[in-house]
Amino acid sequence: MAVPLRHELKFFITPVQYQVLSRMLRTTLHPDPHGDENNQYHIRSLYFDTAFDNALYDKVNGTADRAKYRIRIYNFSDAMIRLECKSKYRDLISKRSVRISRDLAEQLISADPTGLDTTASGLVSDVFREMRTNLLHPVVIVDYLREAWLHPAEEVRITFDMQLRTGVNSIDLFNPHVPTVPPFDHEEIILEVKYNQVLPPYINNLLSFALRDGAARSAISKYVYCRRFEFKDF
Protein backbone atom coordinates (compact mmCIF):
# COMPACT_ATOMS: atom_id res chain seq x y z
CA MET A 1 0.00 0.00 0.00
CA ALA A 2 1.35 3.41 -0.99
CA VAL A 3 2.31 5.73 1.84
CA PRO A 4 0.70 9.16 1.42
CA LEU A 5 3.03 12.09 0.79
CA ARG A 6 2.53 15.32 2.71
CA HIS A 7 3.93 18.82 2.86
CA GLU A 8 5.88 19.90 5.93
CA LEU A 9 6.91 23.47 6.73
CA LYS A 10 9.22 24.26 9.65
CA PHE A 11 10.05 27.56 11.36
CA PHE A 12 11.93 28.82 14.38
CA ILE A 13 9.58 31.21 16.19
CA THR A 14 9.84 33.51 19.19
CA PRO A 15 7.94 33.02 22.47
CA VAL A 16 5.74 36.01 21.56
CA GLN A 17 4.90 34.52 18.17
CA TYR A 18 4.10 31.23 19.86
CA GLN A 19 1.75 32.87 22.34
CA VAL A 20 -0.08 34.81 19.62
CA LEU A 21 -0.41 31.87 17.25
CA SER A 22 -1.39 29.37 19.95
CA ARG A 23 -4.22 31.63 21.10
CA MET A 24 -5.43 32.09 17.54
CA LEU A 25 -5.41 28.36 16.84
CA ARG A 26 -7.58 27.69 19.88
CA THR A 27 -10.48 29.37 18.10
CA THR A 28 -9.88 27.76 14.70
CA LEU A 29 -8.44 24.25 15.07
CA HIS A 30 -9.07 21.25 17.29
CA PRO A 31 -6.74 20.24 20.15
CA ASP A 32 -4.85 16.98 19.87
CA PRO A 33 -6.90 14.31 21.70
CA HIS A 34 -3.69 12.99 23.26
CA GLY A 35 -2.81 16.30 24.92
CA ASP A 36 -3.23 17.15 28.58
CA GLU A 37 -5.26 20.04 29.98
CA ASN A 38 -2.80 22.39 28.25
CA ASN A 39 -2.99 20.42 24.98
CA GLN A 40 0.59 19.24 25.45
CA TYR A 41 2.40 15.93 25.78
CA HIS A 42 5.99 14.77 26.04
CA ILE A 43 7.71 12.95 23.19
CA ARG A 44 10.85 10.88 23.47
CA SER A 45 12.40 9.37 20.35
CA LEU A 46 15.40 7.10 20.05
CA TYR A 47 16.91 7.62 16.61
CA PHE A 48 18.86 4.99 14.69
CA ASP A 49 21.60 5.45 12.14
CA THR A 50 24.01 3.31 10.16
CA ALA A 51 27.66 2.61 10.90
CA PHE A 52 28.52 5.50 8.58
CA ASP A 53 25.84 7.89 9.90
CA ASN A 54 24.06 7.95 6.55
CA ALA A 55 20.88 9.54 7.93
CA LEU A 56 22.88 12.32 9.55
CA TYR A 57 25.01 13.14 6.52
CA ASP A 58 22.11 12.79 4.07
CA LYS A 59 20.31 15.52 6.01
CA VAL A 60 23.34 17.76 6.40
CA ASN A 61 24.22 17.42 2.71
CA GLY A 62 20.64 18.01 1.59
CA THR A 63 20.21 14.65 -0.13
CA ALA A 64 16.87 14.81 -1.95
CA ASP A 65 15.58 11.35 -1.00
CA ARG A 66 16.40 10.11 2.48
CA ALA A 67 14.98 8.22 5.47
CA LYS A 68 15.57 7.80 9.17
CA TYR A 69 14.31 5.27 11.71
CA ARG A 70 13.24 5.85 15.30
CA ILE A 71 11.36 4.34 18.23
CA ARG A 72 8.97 6.77 19.89
CA ILE A 73 7.20 6.83 23.28
CA TYR A 74 4.96 9.37 24.96
CA ASN A 75 5.05 10.84 28.47
CA PHE A 76 7.87 8.44 29.45
CA SER A 77 5.44 5.49 29.26
CA ASP A 78 5.76 2.16 27.45
CA ALA A 79 1.96 1.93 27.03
CA MET A 80 2.37 3.05 23.41
CA ILE A 81 5.61 2.28 21.60
CA ARG A 82 5.93 3.00 17.91
CA LEU A 83 8.60 2.08 15.40
CA GLU A 84 8.68 4.70 12.67
CA CYS A 85 10.46 5.55 9.45
CA LYS A 86 10.23 9.13 8.27
CA SER A 87 11.14 9.61 4.63
CA LYS A 88 11.80 12.70 2.56
CA TYR A 89 11.15 12.85 -1.19
CA ARG A 90 12.29 16.24 -2.51
CA ASP A 91 9.82 18.66 -0.90
CA LEU A 92 7.42 16.02 0.43
CA ILE A 93 7.48 13.72 3.44
CA SER A 94 5.92 10.42 4.44
CA LYS A 95 5.88 8.44 7.66
CA ARG A 96 5.42 4.72 8.17
CA SER A 97 4.58 3.65 11.70
CA VAL A 98 3.79 0.42 13.51
CA ARG A 99 3.03 -0.26 17.14
CA ILE A 100 5.53 -2.66 18.74
CA SER A 101 5.91 -4.44 22.05
CA ARG A 102 8.36 -3.53 24.80
CA ASP A 103 10.24 -6.77 24.12
CA LEU A 104 10.67 -5.95 20.44
CA ALA A 105 11.70 -2.41 21.29
CA GLU A 106 14.38 -3.72 23.65
CA GLN A 107 15.59 -6.09 20.93
CA LEU A 108 15.89 -3.26 18.42
CA ILE A 109 17.67 -1.09 20.96
CA SER A 110 20.24 -3.84 21.38
CA ALA A 111 20.62 -3.84 17.55
CA ASP A 112 19.79 -7.55 17.45
CA PRO A 113 18.21 -8.54 14.10
CA THR A 114 17.54 -12.15 15.15
CA GLY A 115 14.20 -13.34 13.81
CA LEU A 116 13.19 -9.98 12.36
CA ASP A 117 13.28 -11.44 8.84
CA THR A 118 10.19 -13.56 9.61
CA THR A 119 7.96 -10.65 10.61
CA ALA A 120 4.79 -9.74 8.75
CA SER A 121 5.58 -6.04 9.14
CA GLY A 122 7.26 -4.46 6.14
CA LEU A 123 8.72 -1.74 8.36
CA VAL A 124 10.31 -4.24 10.76
CA SER A 125 11.64 -6.15 7.72
CA ASP A 126 13.27 -2.95 6.51
CA VAL A 127 14.92 -2.50 9.91
CA PHE A 128 16.20 -6.09 9.68
CA ARG A 129 17.71 -5.35 6.26
CA GLU A 130 19.36 -2.15 7.50
CA MET A 131 20.77 -3.87 10.57
CA ARG A 132 22.21 -6.66 8.43
CA THR A 133 23.58 -4.57 5.57
CA ASN A 134 24.38 -1.17 7.12
CA LEU A 135 24.70 -1.98 10.84
CA LEU A 136 21.72 0.18 11.80
CA HIS A 137 21.85 0.89 15.54
CA PRO A 138 20.48 3.43 18.08
CA VAL A 139 22.48 6.64 18.39
CA VAL A 140 20.65 9.43 20.26
CA ILE A 141 17.66 10.25 22.45
CA VAL A 142 15.58 13.28 21.46
CA ASP A 143 13.13 14.74 24.02
CA TYR A 144 10.67 17.61 23.69
CA LEU A 145 7.29 18.92 24.73
CA ARG A 146 4.69 19.17 21.95
CA GLU A 147 1.50 21.19 21.57
CA ALA A 148 -0.58 20.12 18.58
CA TRP A 149 -3.61 21.53 16.74
CA LEU A 150 -5.60 19.70 14.08
CA HIS A 151 -8.06 20.46 11.31
CA PRO A 152 -9.79 17.90 9.03
CA ALA A 153 -9.36 20.04 5.89
CA GLU A 154 -6.29 18.64 4.14
CA GLU A 155 -5.50 16.85 7.44
CA VAL A 156 -3.74 19.97 8.68
CA ARG A 157 -1.57 19.42 11.74
CA ILE A 158 0.19 22.38 13.38
CA THR A 159 2.62 21.68 16.20
CA PHE A 160 4.83 23.65 18.56
CA ASP A 161 7.86 21.72 19.82
CA MET A 162 9.49 23.17 22.92
CA GLN A 163 12.15 22.35 25.51
CA LEU A 164 14.21 20.25 23.09
CA ARG A 165 16.79 18.17 24.90
CA THR A 166 19.19 15.39 23.99
CA GLY A 167 20.30 12.42 26.03
CA VAL A 168 24.06 12.60 25.77
CA ASN A 169 25.81 9.22 25.51
CA SER A 170 22.67 7.30 26.42
CA ILE A 171 20.19 5.13 24.49
CA ASP A 172 18.19 4.15 27.60
CA LEU A 173 14.84 5.00 26.02
CA PHE A 174 12.59 3.88 28.88
CA ASN A 175 14.54 5.52 31.70
CA PRO A 176 12.82 8.81 32.63
CA HIS A 177 15.90 9.85 34.62
CA VAL A 178 18.36 9.86 31.74
CA PRO A 179 20.43 13.07 31.98
CA THR A 180 19.57 15.39 29.10
CA VAL A 181 20.87 18.75 27.93
CA PRO A 182 19.50 21.36 25.49
CA PRO A 183 21.22 21.38 22.09
CA PHE A 184 20.47 25.06 21.53
CA ASP A 185 22.43 27.94 23.02
CA HIS A 186 19.08 29.66 23.70
CA GLU A 187 15.61 28.23 24.15
CA GLU A 188 14.01 27.73 20.73
CA ILE A 189 10.43 26.94 19.72
CA ILE A 190 9.89 24.98 16.52
CA LEU A 191 6.69 25.44 14.54
CA GLU A 192 5.76 22.65 12.13
CA VAL A 193 2.88 22.79 9.64
CA LYS A 194 1.85 19.58 7.88
CA TYR A 195 -0.88 19.13 5.26
CA ASN A 196 -1.75 16.96 2.27
CA GLN A 197 -1.99 18.95 -0.97
CA VAL A 198 -2.94 22.58 -0.32
CA LEU A 199 -2.84 24.54 2.92
CA PRO A 200 -6.36 26.01 3.35
CA PRO A 201 -6.16 29.77 2.60
CA TYR A 202 -7.68 30.89 5.90
CA ILE A 203 -5.11 28.86 7.84
CA ASN A 204 -2.33 30.21 5.65
CA ASN A 205 -3.58 33.76 6.29
CA LEU A 206 -3.72 33.10 10.02
CA LEU A 207 -0.11 31.89 10.02
CA SER A 208 1.01 34.85 7.92
CA PHE A 209 -0.63 37.28 10.33
CA ALA A 210 0.82 35.65 13.46
CA LEU A 211 4.31 35.48 11.93
CA ARG A 212 4.20 38.89 10.26
CA ASP A 213 7.17 40.11 12.33
CA GLY A 214 9.33 37.50 10.66
CA ALA A 215 9.85 33.75 10.89
CA ALA A 216 11.85 32.31 8.04
CA ARG A 217 11.13 28.80 6.88
CA SER A 218 14.05 26.54 7.82
CA ALA A 219 15.15 22.96 7.19
CA ILE A 220 15.16 22.12 10.90
CA SER A 221 16.18 18.65 12.03
CA LYS A 222 15.82 17.90 15.74
CA TYR A 223 17.85 14.76 15.12
CA VAL A 224 20.81 16.68 13.69
CA TYR A 225 20.69 19.32 16.42
CA CYS A 226 20.67 16.64 19.10
CA ARG A 227 23.88 15.12 17.74
CA ARG A 228 25.77 18.42 17.73
CA PHE A 229 27.88 17.44 20.74
CA GLU A 230 29.31 14.51 18.77
CA PHE A 231 30.02 16.56 15.64
CA LYS A 232 31.28 20.04 16.43
CA ASP A 233 30.97 21.20 12.81
CA PHE A 234 27.16 20.91 12.79
ZAMARGU-4260 file (C-alpha; in steps of 0.2 Angstrom, whole numbers, plus 5000, padded with zeros to 4 digits):
<rodrens>
0) 5000/5000/5000 | 5007/5017/4995 | 5012/5029/5009 | 5003/5046/5007 | 5015/5060/5004
5) 5013/5077/5014 | 5020/5094/5014 | 5029/5099/5030 | 5035/5117/5034 | 5046/5121/5048
10) 5050/5138/5057 | 5060/5144/5072 | 5048/5156/5081 | 5049/5168/5096 | 5040/5165/5112
15) 5029/5180/5108 | 5024/5173/5091 | 5021/5156/5099 | 5009/5164/5112 | 5000/5174/5098
20) 4998/5159/5086 | 4993/5147/5100 | 4979/5158/5106 | 4973/5160/5088 | 4973/5142/5084
25) 4962/5138/5099 | 4948/5147/5091 | 4951/5139/5074 | 4958/5121/5075 | 4955/5106/5086
30) 4966/5101/5101 | 4976/5085/5099 | 4966/5072/5109 | 4982/5065/5116 | 4986/5081/5125
35) 4984/5086/5143 | 4974/5100/5150 | 4986/5112/5141 | 4985/5102/5125 | 5003/5096/5127
40) 5012/5080/5129 | 5030/5074/5130 | 5039/5065/5116 | 5054/5054/5117 | 5062/5047/5102
45) 5077/5036/5100 | 5085/5038/5083 | 5094/5025/5073 | 5108/5027/5061 | 5120/5017/5051
50) 5138/5013/5054 | 5143/5027/5043 | 5129/5039/5049 | 5120/5040/5033 | 5104/5048/5040
55) 5114/5062/5048 | 5125/5066/5033 | 5111/5064/5020 | 5102/5078/5030 | 5117/5089/5032
60) 5121/5087/5014 | 5103/5090/5008 | 5101/5073/4999 | 5084/5074/4990 | 5078/5057/4995
65) 5082/5051/5012 | 5075/5041/5027 | 5078/5039/5046 | 5072/5026/5059 | 5066/5029/5077
70) 5057/5022/5091 | 5045/5034/5099 | 5036/5034/5116 | 5025/5047/5125 | 5025/5054/5142
75) 5039/5042/5147 | 5027/5027/5146 | 5029/5011/5137 | 5010/5010/5135 | 5012/5015/5117
80) 5028/5011/5108 | 5030/5015/5090 | 5043/5010/5077 | 5043/5024/5063 | 5052/5028/5047
85) 5051/5046/5041 | 5056/5048/5023 | 5059/5064/5013 | 5056/5064/4994 | 5061/5081/4987
90) 5049/5093/4996 | 5037/5080/5002 | 5037/5069/5017 | 5030/5052/5022 | 5029/5042/5038
95) 5027/5024/5041 | 5023/5018/5058 | 5019/5002/5068 | 5015/4999/5086 | 5028/4987/5094
100) 5030/4978/5110 | 5042/4982/5124 | 5051/4966/5121 | 5053/4970/5102 | 5059/4988/5106
105) 5072/4981/5118 | 5078/4970/5105 | 5079/4984/5092 | 5088/4995/5105 | 5101/4981/5107
110) 5103/4981/5088 | 5099/4962/5087 | 5091/4957/5071 | 5088/4939/5076 | 5071/4933/5069
115) 5066/4950/5062 | 5066/4943/5044 | 5051/4932/5048 | 5040/4947/5053 | 5024/4951/5044
120) 5028/4970/5046 | 5036/4978/5031 | 5044/4991/5042 | 5052/4979/5054 | 5058/4969/5039
125) 5066/4985/5033 | 5075/4988/5050 | 5081/4970/5048 | 5089/4973/5031 | 5097/4989/5037
130) 5104/4981/5053 | 5111/4967/5042 | 5118/4977/5028 | 5122/4994/5036 | 5123/4990/5054
135) 5109/5001/5059 | 5109/5004/5078 | 5102/5017/5090 | 5112/5033/5092 | 5103/5047/5101
140) 5088/5051/5112 | 5078/5066/5107 | 5066/5074/5120 | 5053/5088/5118 | 5036/5095/5124
145) 5023/5096/5110 | 5008/5106/5108 | 4997/5101/5093 | 4982/5108/5084 | 4972/5098/5070
150) 4960/5102/5057 | 4951/5090/5045 | 4953/5100/5029 | 4969/5093/5021 | 4973/5084/5037
155) 4981/5100/5043 | 4992/5097/5059 | 5001/5112/5067 | 5013/5108/5081 | 5024/5118/5093
160) 5039/5109/5099 | 5047/5116/5115 | 5061/5112/5128 | 5071/5101/5115 | 5084/5091/5125
165) 5096/5077/5120 | 5102/5062/5130 | 5120/5063/5129 | 5129/5046/5128 | 5113/5036/5132
170) 5101/5026/5122 | 5091/5021/5138 | 5074/5025/5130 | 5063/5019/5144 | 5073/5028/5158
175) 5064/5044/5163 | 5079/5049/5173 | 5092/5049/5159 | 5102/5065/5160 | 5098/5077/5146
180) 5104/5094/5140 | 5098/5107/5127 | 5106/5107/5110 | 5102/5125/5108 | 5112/5140/5115
185) 5095/5148/5119 | 5078/5141/5121 | 5070/5139/5104 | 5052/5135/5099 | 5049/5125/5083
190) 5033/5127/5073 | 5029/5113/5061 | 5014/5114/5048 | 5009/5098/5039 | 4996/5096/5026
195) 4991/5085/5011 | 4990/5095/4995 | 4985/5113/4998 | 4986/5123/5015 | 4968/5130/5017
200) 4969/5149/5013 | 4962/5154/5030 | 4974/5144/5039 | 4988/5151/5028 | 4982/5169/5031
205) 4981/5165/5050 | 4999/5159/5050 | 5005/5174/5040 | 4997/5186/5052 | 5004/5178/5067
210) 5022/5177/5060 | 5021/5194/5051 | 5036/5201/5062 | 5047/5188/5053 | 5049/5169/5054
215) 5059/5162/5040 | 5056/5144/5034 | 5070/5133/5039 | 5076/5115/5036 | 5076/5111/5054
220) 5081/5093/5060 | 5079/5090/5079 | 5089/5074/5076 | 5104/5083/5068 | 5103/5097/5082
225) 5103/5083/5096 | 5119/5076/5089 | 5129/5092/5089 | 5139/5087/5104 | 5147/5073/5094
230) 5150/5083/5078 | 5156/5100/5082 | 5155/5106/5064 | 5136/5105/5064
</rodrens>
